Amino acid sequence: MTLRHSSLFLALAALAPVAAAQPAPAPASIDACVSLEQDAQRLACFDAATGRRAATPAAADSAAAQAREVRDGDADPSTLQAPAQRRADGDNLFAYDMVDDAIANTGKGSLLDSRWELAKDSKLGLFNMRAYKPVYLFPAFWTSSVNRTPSSPNPDNVVTTPQQLDSLETKFQLSFKTKAWEDLFGNNGDIWMGYTQSSRWQTYNSEQSRPFRETNYEPEVLLVFRNGYSIAGWHGRMAAIGINHQSNGRGDPLSRSWNRVMFNVGLDRDDWALMIRPWVRISDGSDDDNPDIEDYIGRGDVTLTHVRDGHEFSLMARHSLRGGDRSHGALQFDWGFPIHRAFRGHLQVFSGYGESLIDYNHRATYVGLGISLLEWF
């Protein structure tokens, strides 16, 4: 194993505590919680010891709806769950506006709130590492069609000599985000910075010295807003706009990259979450590595996630939103299932175009099996 290979797996190990912090077991006493180092585990331990139960998202939504009626003059303030409070601090009066506070806590504890700190009381501060996209390791990642001669309409990005590649390899993904600015507009609007890296490693290809076939790097910046509307039983929790760059960091003819303006709309209900992401590509001009990438990877995607009894199911669909010869897309199914308290089993099935950037215009089916430290929620 080369130094490069070792360093990547060390990075995966280093991110494990960030992505996979597990709830603390129920303690025999409150004193047992004091020794826990991680803040999330210590808080969970105290909650378990004292029997505290967090308010449900439905309760937060109900309180927010009542507060909106009071704010709009359609209801009497006495209908709120508690009266507005004021407290004196020396000669100054500190006013606590319960109406605004209830509205700002819409959806507290929901699936999307747990990841994006949308509610006022869910915010945990700046520049702390947070979970983002799934973090996993697939020792077995198989494809039905190996792309030995990647190509592009740009003649500088066409491989003419077939690469000696195996259909079975290893895939892993790292992903995290951190909040850089909080409450940019009153008590709403947070700026997040995210990074995702996924690698496909020809682990079993000893004849070619086990090369990394493809690594995709994806930094992005998002401005995220909390929402509080409902539609057909779904609760609109968030909307975001951001800049996304994705590339494979390689030279011609294997270079692939693009930049996008991303729009995110997130909704959830009970144990379901729906993320809708249309995007607009920013042109790379005459040096474009992959000028037709939108007609293959698409112009948007939709991800539906369901959490049930420790299992997490996710289905992603994307499409070019064009007809005829420009109609292409992909489906990806992920299933995370419990096998150990520190990690989960993970099955991934992908079919279509663009499993990676180098394969953006190559159609194949991929199946991965391994472990994950983190799924979507």
C-alpha positions, 0 to 999 in steps of 0.5 A: 500500500502506497503512502497516498493510499494510507493517508486516505484511509487515515482521513477516513478514520479521522472523520469517523468520530465526526460522522458517526457519534453514537448515542450514549448508553443509558447510565446507572446514574447522572454521575456516569455522564460527567466522564463522557468527552463528546458533547452530544454523547454527554447531553444524550446521557444526561437526557437518558438519566433524567428521563427528559424527552425532547418536544416533537416536530409536530408540537413545534409546528403547532406552536409556530402555527399558533404564534403566526395567528397571534402575529397576524392578529387572528388569535388572542395571545392567551391561546399560546402555550405560555404567556410572553415573558419579561425579565429585569436586568438592572435598570434595563428590561430584556424583552423575550418575544415568544411569538417570534421565538415559536415561529423561529423554532418551526420543525425543531427536531425534524429530520432536516432540522437535525442536519441543518440546524434550522430551528432557532434552538437547534443552532450549535455555533460556527466552525464545528464539523457536521455530518453532510452526505453519506460516509462509507467504505465499499470493499466490493464495488462492481460494475456491469460495464467497464469504461476503458476509453473515456471520451468527451466531445472535446478532442483533448479529452478522449482516451485512445488507448484502452485502460486495463481496468477490473470490473471489481474495485473498492469505493469510499466516500468522505463528506462533512460540512461546517457553518461559517455564518449564522443568522445572516438575516435576523434569525434566519439564513446560515452560510454552510461550507461543505466538502465531499470526496468519493474515490474508486480504487482498483484494489484488486488490480495487482497487474496495474499496481492497484491504481486509483481509477477516479476520485471526485472532489466537490467543495461547495458553499450554501446559503440556507434558509428555514421555511415553515409551510406545508403542502399535501402533508409535507412540511417545507423545512428549508431552501438554499442557494449555493455554488458547487464545484466538482472535478477529478483533479486530473490532466488531459485527456482524463480531466473532467470538471464543472461548476453549478449554481445549486438550488435546494428545497427540503421537505419532510414528514414523520420519518420521510425527507425529500430533497429537490435540487435543480441546478444551472451550470456555469459555462467553462468556455472553450476549454470545457472538458465535458461540454455535454455533461448536463445532457447526461448527469442532468439538470437536477436531482430528487432524493427521497429518504426514509428512516425506519427501525434503525434502517435508512433507505434512500432513492435518488433520481436525476435527469437531463430534462431533455427529450430525444437523443439528449434524454439521459438520467440515473437512479441510485438506491442506498440501504443502511442497516444496523450490524454494529453500534459503531457502524452499519452495513450499506448496500448501494445500487446505481444504474444510468449515466454519471456514477463518477465524472470520468463516466459522465456519459457512460451508462452502466450498473454499479453495485456496492456493499460495505459499511457506513458511518453515516447515511443521509440522516 
